[in-house]
Amino acid sequence: MPIVEFRRDGEIGVIVVDNPPVNALSHAVRVGIMDGLTRAREEAAIQAVVIACAGRTFIAGADITEFGKPPKSPSLLDLIAALDDMKKLTVAAMHGTPLGGGFELALGCHFRVAAPNTRPGLPEIKLGLNPGAGGTVRLPRLIGPEKALRAILSGDPMPTKDALADGIIDEMIDGDLIAGAVAFARRALAEKRPLRRLRDMDEKLAPARVNPALLSELITPAIRRARGTRAPMACLEAVRNAVTMPFDQALKRERELFVELLMGEESKAQRHLFFAEREAAKVPDLPEGTKPREIKRAAVIGAGTMGGGISMCFASAGIPVTVVESSPDALKAGLGRIEKNYRATAARGGLTNEDVDRRMALIKGATELEAVADADMVVEAVFEEMPLKQEIFGKLDKITKRGAVLASNTSYLDINAIGAAAHRPADVLGTHFFSPANVMKLLEIVRGKETAPDVLATALSVARKLGKVPVVVGVCDGFVGNRMLRARSIEAERMLIEGALPQEMDAAIVEFGFPMGQFAMGDLAGLDIGWRRRKASGQRAEIIDALCELGRFGQKTGKGFYRYEGGARTPIPDPEVEALIVAISKRLGVTRRPIDRKEIVERMIFPMINEGARILEEGIARRPGDIDVVWVYGYAWPVWRGGPMFYADTVGLAYIRDQLAKFAAHSKDKNLEPAPLLVKLASEGRGFLSLGAKS
């Protein structure tokens, strides 16, 4: 079958796109659709046109590999203009997820029919763009500017029932979609339905034209969430223009905004992440044809915050899971916390009570380790202590069935040592979930030196079933994310001792784009977690450990780097902390000085980039993009900066190299000396993204 087929069903012309996997609007697809429209227009016997797609979805957007390249005719705008000019009835037959340009094409048709569970949307904002082919101008005319603005700013696919209720879908089709769409077209012709062009419809705009304040309720919080990024502001402007400007003028300005964003660094960063996320799940040396093991039942050891969250991941994916705790009281508390979390989601409208009951029914509690005997995958989520983990894996070797995947939810520890304790290291790997595990999307999959290929394939498959973004990493202390975080933490404490205060440093990193500062985040997570690990390994962090020795563990104790009053989560700078820091500086013989925001940001970010270069050199991560995905999905790195390695390329590696050399000379810390890979790339005038994946 050609990539676009045109056929006739009596008086109805049918255009079918077949461009796997998602029928993206490549140049060849656009040419094929335009040829079909031209033929339908010129053949007198054809009275209506149906546009449909083969495969799993209607057109799910533009071919973003073409972004930034010279445009080829016809453009998507040309196609939609041709639909606007059609004097014959047009019907979009949608299924799956008609997204972006695909949805905009459908909005250019007179009618839209859909298969069950069709979820259209305009996700451009997730690539740092506004819809650029009429989405911000047509959708407000169809469903009203308020609903359109919400959909455009979220970028999420719309629920089918909402699309039907709002008139986006004119009719649901059960059974054969194309046959149903052809029947709809015949019925519309017989009934002599008027050809509805959205460009001519403006009754839904009237309330906002009379009362512009209707949009302001949405605009104000959106501006706050945008935190200075350009795409949300462009979307706001474009929808407002749909209300205040003539159609063609608003359409012209929408395209101008789109092109401006397309050329900007923010969209380049987000498009980099789009591809990096897809590449991260690919393992170059995984033998072709490796099949994952079947996971019908799972088990989680530990019902604490992490164990409970991981258990929720399995239950939410429909996988029965046994949760094991050491005592009935701990188990009861853990299961209660899980149900409380689910009920809270239901109260916010994210689940029904029936959904909660169904998921809780998949979770079984136990206090004996033998309860995991029938599990196909066991995830250990106990304290980050090597002897304890090795003891558990030694027992799992005897209890679990052959072929069960044994995973450790460890943030730092050596998976090879854990696998050796199980006497079956081929079945063992690390699954580093991020807290809260039922919310955070990242899953670092830690591959041991003897992890079997099908075990690795299983972890990747399970990650996708759980709705996670998996990144395969190698074994080292802290893997990718926490190893880089440690480099930042060391330099952050050094700056505290030299003269900065927690609130100054947090303000600088929030201004950079993180949702929270380093020290506020530490208070949220609990300062005692790292303190316990450092004590076990004989390490010390002067200021954090001093706070912990005073019982200041963060939000849970009401005091950490900040003070928290009345159970509130708002951090309040604490003079006692400042006095403690100043006293430590004096004891260490350091004369304090002011540190400006530029220096704070560079000294927190550049050491991370340097550690990232070492991680690439050692093969702990295969691709710079893998590191970027880890930091965006696991540590809230601002998406519009593309991840630390992408950001490094935008700053310039030569500048980073020179600054690191200065930091190293100032602190006498050899870890700050520029990594050999960074030095090499800088001398060659290259960036990290010029590197290929390590096999």
C-alpha positions in Angstrom: 0.0 0.0 0.0 1.3 3.5 -0.8 2.0 5.9 2.1 -1.3 7.7 1.1 -3.9 5.9 -0.8 -6.9 7.5 -2.6 -9.9 5.3 -3.4 -13.6 5.7 -4.2 -16.6 4.3 -2.4 -19.3 5.4 -4.8 -19.6 9.1 -4.6 -17.3 9.3 -1.6 -13.5 9.8 -2.0 -11.5 8.2 0.7 -7.9 9.3 1.6 -6.1 6.8 3.8 -2.7 7.6 5.3 -0.4 4.7 6.2 2.8 6.1 7.6 3.8 4.0 10.7 4.1 4.2 13.6 1.9 7.3 14.2 1.1 8.5 10.7 3.2 11.7 11.2 2.7 14.5 8.7 5.9 14.0 6.7 6.4 15.7 3.4 5.3 12.5 1.5 2.1 12.3 3.6 1.3 16.0 2.9 1.9 15.5 -0.8 -0.4 12.4 -0.8 -3.2 14.1 1.0 -3.0 17.2 -1.3 -3.1 14.9 -4.3 -6.2 13.2 -2.9 -7.9 16.5 -2.2 -7.1 17.8 -5.7 -8.5 14.6 -7.3 -11.6 14.8 -5.2 -12.1 18.4 -6.1 -11.7 17.8 -9.9 -13.8 14.6 -10.2 -17.4 15.7 -10.6 -18.7 12.3 -9.5 -17.1 12.7 -6.0 -19.4 14.6 -3.6 -17.6 14.2 -0.3 -14.1 13.3 1.1 -13.2 11.1 4.1 -9.7 11.4 5.5 -8.7 8.4 7.6 -5.5 6.5 8.7 -4.4 2.9 8.9 -2.6 1.6 12.0 -3.0 2.5 15.6 -3.9 6.2 15.3 -5.1 9.0 13.2 -2.3 11.5 12.4 -0.5 12.1 15.7 1.3 15.3 14.7 3.9 16.8 12.5 7.1 15.0 11.6 9.4 16.8 14.0 12.5 15.6 12.3 11.6 18.2 9.6 11.7 21.0 12.2 14.4 23.5 11.5 14.9 22.3 7.9 13.9 24.2 4.7 10.1 24.0 4.3 8.8 21.8 1.5 5.5 22.4 -0.3 2.8 21.7 0.4 2.9 22.7 4.0 0.3 21.7 6.6 -1.2 25.2 6.3 -1.6 24.6 2.5 -3.5 21.4 3.2 -5.8 23.1 5.7 -6.3 26.0 3.3 -7.3 23.5 0.6 -9.8 22.0 3.0 -11.2 25.5 3.8 -11.6 26.1 0.1 -13.3 22.7 -0.6 -16.9 23.1 -1.9 -17.4 19.4 -1.2 -18.2 17.9 2.2 -15.1 16.7 4.2 -15.0 14.3 7.1 -12.1 13.4 9.3 -12.3 9.8 10.6 -10.3 9.9 13.8 -9.0 7.1 16.0 -6.3 6.7 18.6 -4.7 10.1 19.4 -5.1 12.8 16.7 -2.5 15.2 18.0 -0.9 18.5 17.0 -1.0 19.0 13.2 -3.2 15.9 12.8 -5.8 17.4 15.1 -5.4 20.8 13.3 -6.0 19.0 10.0 -9.2 17.4 11.4 -10.3 20.9 12.6 -10.0 22.0 9.0 -12.6 19.5 7.9 -16.4 20.2 8.0 -17.1 17.2 10.3 -15.2 14.8 12.6 -16.3 11.3 13.4 -14.3 9.0 15.7 -13.8 5.5 17.0 -14.3 4.8 20.7 -11.5 6.0 23.0 -10.3 8.6 20.5 -8.4 11.4 22.4 -7.5 14.4 20.4 -5.1 17.1 21.6 -2.7 19.9 20.9 0.6 18.9 22.7 2.8 21.6 21.1 3.5 23.3 24.4 5.4 20.2 25.5 7.9 20.9 22.7 8.2 24.6 23.6 5.8 25.6 20.8 2.3 27.0 20.3 0.0 25.2 17.8 1.0 26.7 14.5 -1.5 25.5 11.9 -4.7 27.1 13.2 -5.2 25.2 16.4 -5.3 28.3 18.6 -7.7 30.1 16.2 -10.1 27.2 15.2 -10.4 25.3 18.5 -11.7 28.4 20.4 -14.4 28.8 17.8 -15.5 25.2 18.2 -15.5 24.8 22.0 -15.0 28.4 23.4 -11.8 30.2 24.2 -11.7 29.1 27.9 -11.9 25.4 27.2 -9.5 25.8 24.3 -7.0 27.6 26.4 -7.0 25.0 29.1 -6.5 22.2 26.5 -3.7 24.1 24.7 -1.8 25.0 28.0 -2.0 21.5 29.3 -1.0 19.8 26.0 -2.8 16.6 27.2 -5.1 14.6 25.0 -8.8 15.3 25.8 -11.0 12.6 27.2 -13.3 11.1 24.5 -16.4 12.0 26.4 -15.4 15.6 26.6 -14.5 15.8 22.9 -17.9 14.4 22.1 -19.8 16.6 24.5 -18.0 19.7 23.3 -18.8 19.0 19.6 -15.2 18.2 18.5 -16.5 14.8 17.6 -19.8 14.9 15.6 -20.5 11.2 15.9 -19.0 8.1 17.5 -18.5 5.1 15.1 -18.6 1.6 16.4 -17.2 -1.1 14.1 -15.4 -0.3 10.9 -14.4 3.4 11.2 -13.9 4.1 7.5 -17.2 2.4 6.5 -18.9 4.4 9.3 -17.4 7.6 8.2 -18.5 7.0 4.6 -22.0 6.3 5.9 -21.9 9.5 7.9 -20.9 11.5 4.8 -23.7 10.0 2.7 -26.2 10.8 5.5 -24.9 14.4 5.7 -25.2 14.8 2.0 -28.7 13.4 2.0 -29.7 15.7 4.8 -28.0 18.6 3.0 -26.1 19.6 6.1 -24.4 22.9 5.7 -20.6 22.8 5.2 -19.3 24.1 8.5 -16.0 26.0 8.3 -14.7 26.8 11.7 -13.2 30.0 10.4 -16.8 31.2 9.8 -18.0 30.3 13.3 -17.6 32.9 16.1 -20.6 32.6 18.3 -18.5 30.8 20.9 -16.2 33.8 21.0 -19.0 36.3 21.8 -18.9 36.0 25.7 -15.1 36.6 25.8 -15.4 39.5 23.4 -18.1 41.1 25.6 -16.2 40.3 28.8 -12.4 39.9 28.3 -12.1 39.2 32.1 -13.3 35.6 31.3 -9.9 34.7 30.0 -7.9 36.5 32.8 -8.9 33.9 35.4 -7.0 31.3 33.3 -4.2 33.7 32.2 -3.0 34.8 35.6 -2.2 31.3 37.0 -0.8 30.3 33.6 1.6 33.2 33.7 2.7 32.1 37.2 3.3 28.5 36.1 5.2 29.7 33.0 7.9 31.2 35.1 9.2 33.3 32.3 9.1 30.6 29.6 7.9 31.7 26.2 5.6 28.9 24.9 2.8 29.4 27.4 2.8 33.1 26.9 2.7 32.6 23.1 -0.3 30.3 23.5 -2.0 32.9 25.7 -1.5 35.6 23.1 -2.6 33.4 20.3 -5.9 32.4 21.9 -6.5 36.0 22.9 -5.9 37.0 19.3 -8.5 34.5 18.2 -11.0 36.5 20.3 -9.9 40.0 19.4 -8.6 39.8 15.8 -10.2 38.8 12.4 -9.5 35.1 11.6 -6.8 35.6 9.0 -4.9 38.2 11.1 -5.0 35.9 14.1 -3.9 32.9 12.0 -1.0 34.9 10.6 0.2 36.0 14.1 -0.2 32.4 15.3 2.3 31.3 12.7 4.7 34.1 13.5 4.7 33.0 17.1 5.3 29.4 16.2 8.3 30.2 13.9 9.8 32.5 16.6 9.5 29.7 19.2 10.8 27.1 16.7 14.0 29.0 16.2 14.5 29.6 20.0 16.6 27.6 22.5 13.7 26.6 24.6 12.0 24.6 21.9 15.3 23.2 20.7 15.8 21.9 24.3 12.4 20.3 24.5 12.7 18.7 21.1 16.1 17.3 22.2 14.4 15.8 25.2 11.6 14.3 23.0 14.1 12.3 21.0 16.4 11.6 24.0 13.6 10.0 25.9 12.9 7.6 23.1 16.6 6.8 22.6 17.1 6.2 26.3 15.1 3.0 26.3 17.2 1.6 23.5 20.2 -0.6 24.5 22.6 -0.9 21.6 24.2 -4.2 22.8 21.0 -6.0 23.7 20.8 -9.0 21.4 18.2 -8.6 18.7 15.1 -10.6 19.4 15.6 -10.7 23.2 12.2 -11.3 24.8 11.3 -10.1 28.3 10.2 -12.6 30.9 6.5 -12.6 31.6 5.6 -10.7 34.8 2.2 -11.8 36.1 2.8 -11.2 39.8 5.1 -8.9 41.6 6.3 -8.5 45.2 7.8 -5.5 47.0 9.8 -5.9 50.2 9.2 -2.9 52.4 6.0 -0.9 52.9 7.6 2.4 53.7 7.4 5.5 51.5 9.3 4.0 48.7 8.0 0.5 49.0 4.4 1.7 49.2 4.8 3.9 46.2 6.4 1.1 44.1 3.5 -1.2 45.1 1.1 1.4 43.9 2.9 1.5 40.5 2.3 -2.2 40.0 -1.3 -2.1 41.2 -2.1 0.9 39.0 -0.7 -1.1 36.1 -3.0 -4.0 36.9 -0.3 -6.3 38.2 -1.1 -8.1 41.5 1.6 -7.3 44.1 2.5 -8.7 47.5 3.9 -6.2 50.0 6.1 -7.6 52.7 6.9 -5.8 56.0 8.7 -6.9 59.1 5.8 -6.5 61.5 2.0 -6.4 61.5 2.0 -2.7 62.7 4.4 -1.6 60.0 2.4 -3.5 57.3 -0.9 -2.0 58.5 0.6 1.5 58.4 2.1 1.0 55.0 -1.2 -0.4 53.5 -3.1 2.5 55.2 -0.7 5.0 53.6 -1.2 3.4 50.2 -5.0 3.6 50.5 -4.8 7.2 51.8 -2.8 8.2 48.7 -5.3 6.6 46.4 -8.3 8.1 48.2 -6.6 11.5 48.0 -6.3 11.1 44.2 -9.9 10.1 44.0 -10.9 13.2 46.0 -9.2 15.3 43.4 -11.0 13.6 40.6 -8.1 11.6 39.3 -9.7 8.2 40.1 -13.1 6.9 40.9 -13.8 5.1 44.2 -14.2 1.9 42.1 -10.8 2.5 40.7 -9.3 2.7 44.2 -11.1 -0.5 45.3 -9.9 -2.3 42.3 -6.3 -1.3 42.8 -6.3 -2.0 46.5 -7.7 -5.5 45.8 -4.5 -6.2 43.8 -2.3 -5.4 46.8 -1.8 -8.2 49.3 0.1 -7.7 52.6 2.4 -10.2 54.3 4.9 -10.3 57.2 6.8 -13.4 56.0 9.4 -13.2 53.2 8.1 -16.6 52.0 5.1 -14.8 50.7 7.1 -13.7 47.6 7.7 -17.3 46.5 5.3 -17.1 43.5 6.3 -13.6 42.3 7.8 -13.2 38.9 9.5 -10.0 39.9 10.6 -8.9 43.4 11.6 -5.3 44.2 13.5 -4.9 47.4 12.9 -1.4 49.0 14.5 -1.5 52.4 17.0 0.9 54.0 20.0 1.9 52.0 22.4 -0.4 53.9 24.5 -3.0 52.0 24.5 -5.7 54.8 20.7 -5.6 55.0 20.2 -5.8 51.3 22.7 -8.6 50.9 21.0 -10.5 53.7 17.6 -10.2 52.0 18.9 -11.2 48.6 20.6 -14.2 50.1 17.2 -15.3 51.4 15.5 -14.5 48.1 17.8 -16.9 46.4 16.3 -19.7 48.4 12.7 -18.6 48.4 12.0 -17.3 44.9 11.4 -19.5 41.9 14.0 -19.9 39.2 13.6 -17.2 36.6 12.2 -14.6 39.0 13.7 -11.1 38.4 15.3 -9.8 41.6 15.5 -6.0 41.7 17.0 -3.6 44.3 15.6 -0.2 44.7 18.9 1.3 45.6 20.1 4.9 45.1 23.8 4.3 45.5 24.8 0.8 46.3 26.8 -1.7 44.2 24.4 -4.0 42.3 27.2 -6.5 41.6 27.7 -7.0 45.3 24.0 -7.4 45.9 23.7 -9.8 43.0 26.6 -11.9 44.3 24.7 -12.3 47.6 21.8 -13.9 45.7 24.1 -16.4 44.1 22.2 -15.8 40.8 23.6 -12.4 39.6 22.1 -12.9 36.1 18.6 -12.4 37.6 19.6 -9.3 39.5 19.5 -5.6 38.6 18.8 -2.2 40.1 15.5 -0.4 39.8 16.1 3.1 41.2 12.6 4.6 41.6 12.3 8.2 42.6 10.2 9.6 45.4 7.3 9.6 45.4 7.5 6.5 43.3 3.9 6.4 42.3 4.3 10.0 40.8 7.9 10.4 39.5 8.3 9.2 36.0 12.0 8.3 36.0 13.3 4.8 36.5 17.1 4.3 36.5 17.6 0.7 35.5 21.0 -0.4 36.9 22.6 -3.1 34.9 25.1 -5.3 36.7 28.0 -6.9 35.0 26.2 -10.3 35.0 22.6 -9.1 34.5 21.1 -11.3 31.8 19.9 -9.7 28.6 16.3 -10.9 29.1 16.3 -9.6 32.7 17.3 -6.1 31.3 14.6 -6.4 28.6 12.1 -7.4 31.3 12.9 -4.3 33.4 12.5 -2.0 30.4 9.1 -3.7 29.5 7.9 -3.4 33.1 9.0 0.2 33.3 6.8 1.1 30.3 3.9 -0.8 31.8 4.2 1.2 35.0 4.2 4.4 33.0 7.9 5.2 33.7 10.6 6.7 31.6 13.4 4.1 31.8 17.1 4.9 31.5 19.7 2.1 31.6 22.8 3.0 33.6 25.9 1.2 34.8 27.2 0.5 38.3 28.9 3.1 40.3 28.3 5.0 43.5 25.1 7.0 42.9 24.7 5.8 39.3 23.9 8.9 37.1 21.6 11.2 39.0 22.8 11.0 42.6 26.5 10.9 41.5 26.0 14.2 39.8 23.9 15.5 42.6 26.7 14.8 45.1 29.1 17.0 43.0 26.5 19.8 43.3 26.0 19.2 47.0 29.7 19.3 47.8 30.1 22.7 46.0 26.9 24.0 47.6 28.2 23.3 51.1 31.5 24.9 50.1 29.7 28.1 49.1 27.7 28.1 52.4 31.0 28.0 54.3 32.5 30.8 52.0 29.7 33.2 52.6 26.4 32.3 50.9 23.2 31.6 52.8 20.7 28.8 52.0 17.9 31.2 50.9 20.3 33.1 48.6 21.4 29.9 46.9 17.9 28.5 46.6 16.7 31.7 45.1 19.5 31.5 42.5 18.7 27.9 41.5 14.9 28.6 41.4 15.6 31.6 39.1 17.6 29.2 36.9 14.5 27.2 36.5 14.3 24.5 39.2 10.9 24.4 41.1 12.8 24.2 44.4 16.2 25.1 45.7 18.8 22.6 46.9 18.2 23.2 50.6 14.4 23.4 50.5 14.5 20.1 48.6 16.8 18.6 51.2 14.4 19.6 53.9 11.5 18.0 52.0 13.3 14.7 51.4 14.7 14.5 55.0 18.3 15.5 55.8 18.7 12.4 58.0 18.7 10.0 55.0 22.0 11.2 53.7 23.3 11.7 57.2 22.7 8.0 58.1 24.5 6.9 54.8 27.5 9.2 55.5 27.9 7.9 59.0 27.9 4.3 57.7 30.6 5.1 55.2 32.7 7.3 57.5 32.0 10.5 55.5 31.0 13.9 56.8 29.2 17.0 55.4 30.0 19.8 57.9 26.8 21.9 57.9 24.1 19.3 57.1 25.5 16.8 59.6 25.7 19.6 62.2 22.0 20.3 61.6 21.1 16.6 61.9 23.0 16.4 65.2 20.7 19.1 66.5 17.7 17.0 65.4 16.9 19.3 62.4 15.9 16.7 59.8 13.8 19.0 57.7 10.0 19.4 57.3 9.2 16.3 59.3 10.8 17.8 62.4 9.7 21.4 61.6 13.3 22.5 61.3 16.1 21.8 58.8 17.9 24.4 56.7 14.7 26.4 57.2 12.0 26.7 59.8 8.5 25.4 59.2 5.7 26.7 61.3 2.4 25.0 62.2 2.9 22.0 59.9 3.2 24.3 56.9 5.6 23.5 54.0 6.7 27.1 53.4 10.4 27.5 54.3 11.3 30.4 56.6 14.9 31.5 56.8 16.2 30.8 60.3 18.7 33.0 62.1 19.8 29.9 64.1 21.0 28.3 60.9 22.8 31.4 59.8 24.6 31.5 63.1 25.6 27.9 62.9 26.9 28.4 59.3 28.9 31.5 60.4 30.3 29.6 63.4 31.5 26.7 61.1 33.1 29.2 58.7 35.0 30.8 61.6 36.1 27.4 63.0 37.4 26.4 59.6 39.3 29.7 59.3 37.2 30.9 56.3 36.6 34.7 55.9 33.1 35.0 54.5 32.3 37.1 51.4 29.2 37.9 49.3 28.6 35.4 46.4 26.5 36.7 43.5 23.8 34.6 41.7 25.9 34.0 38.6 28.7 32.5 40.6 26.2 30.4 42.6 24.6 29.0 39.5 27.9 28.2 37.8 29.4 26.6 40.8 26.3 24.4 41.3 25.7 23.4 37.7 29.2 23.2 36.2 30.5 20.5 38.6 27.4 18.4 37.7 28.3 18.8 34.0 31.9 17.8 34.7 30.7 14.7 36.6 28.4 13.9 33.6 31.4 14.0 31.3 33.2 11.4 33.6 30.0 9.3 33.6 30.1 9.3 29.8 33.8 8.5 29.7 33.3 5.5 32.0 30.2 4.2 30.1 27.9 4.5 33.1 25.6 6.4 30.7 25.7 5.6 27.0 24.5 9.0 25.7 24.5 12.6 26.8 20.7 12.5 26.2 20.4 9.7 28.8 21.9 12.0 31.4 19.5 14.8 30.4 16.5 12.5 30.7 17.6 11.4 34.2 17.8 15.0 35.4 14.6 16.2 33.8 12.4 13.3 34.9 14.1 12.5 38.2 15.4 15.9 39.6 13.1 18.5 38.0 15.8 20.0 35.8 13.9 22.7 33.8 12.7 21.1 30.6 13.3 24.3 28.6 17.0 24.1 29.4 17.1 20.6 27.9 19.1 18.8 30.7 22.6 19.5 32.0 24.5 18.1 28.9 22.3 20.0 26.4 22.7 23.1 28.5 26.5 22.7 28.6 26.5 22.8 24.8 24.4 26.0 24.8 26.8 27.7 27.2 29.9 26.4 25.4 32.3 23.7 26.7 35.4 26.0 26.5 33.8 28.4 28.9 32.8 25.6 31.3 36.3 24.1 31.1 37.9 27.4 32.0 35.5 28.1 34.9 36.0 24.7 36.3 39.8 25.2 36.2 39.3 28.4 38.2 37.0 26.7 40.7 39.6 23.8 41.2 42.4 26.2 41.7 40.4 28.2 44.2 39.2 25.2 46.3 42.2 22.9 45.7 39.6 20.2 44.9 40.9 17.9 42.2 37.4 16.7 41.5 36.6 20.1 40.0 39.4 19.9 37.5 37.9 19.6 34.0 37.2 16.0 32.9 39.4 14.7 30.0 36.3 14.3 27.8 35.2 17.8 28.5 38.7 19.1 27.7 38.9 17.1 24.5 35.5 18.2 23.2 36.2 21.8 24.1 39.5 21.8 22.3 37.8 20.4 19.2 35.0 23.0 19.3 32.4 20.2 19.8 29.6 19.7 22.2 28.4 16.7 24.2 25.6 16.0 21.7 28.1 15.3 19.0 28.8 12.0 20.8 27.2 8.8 19.7 25.9 6.1 22.0 28.4 3.8 23.6 27.8 0.1 22.7 
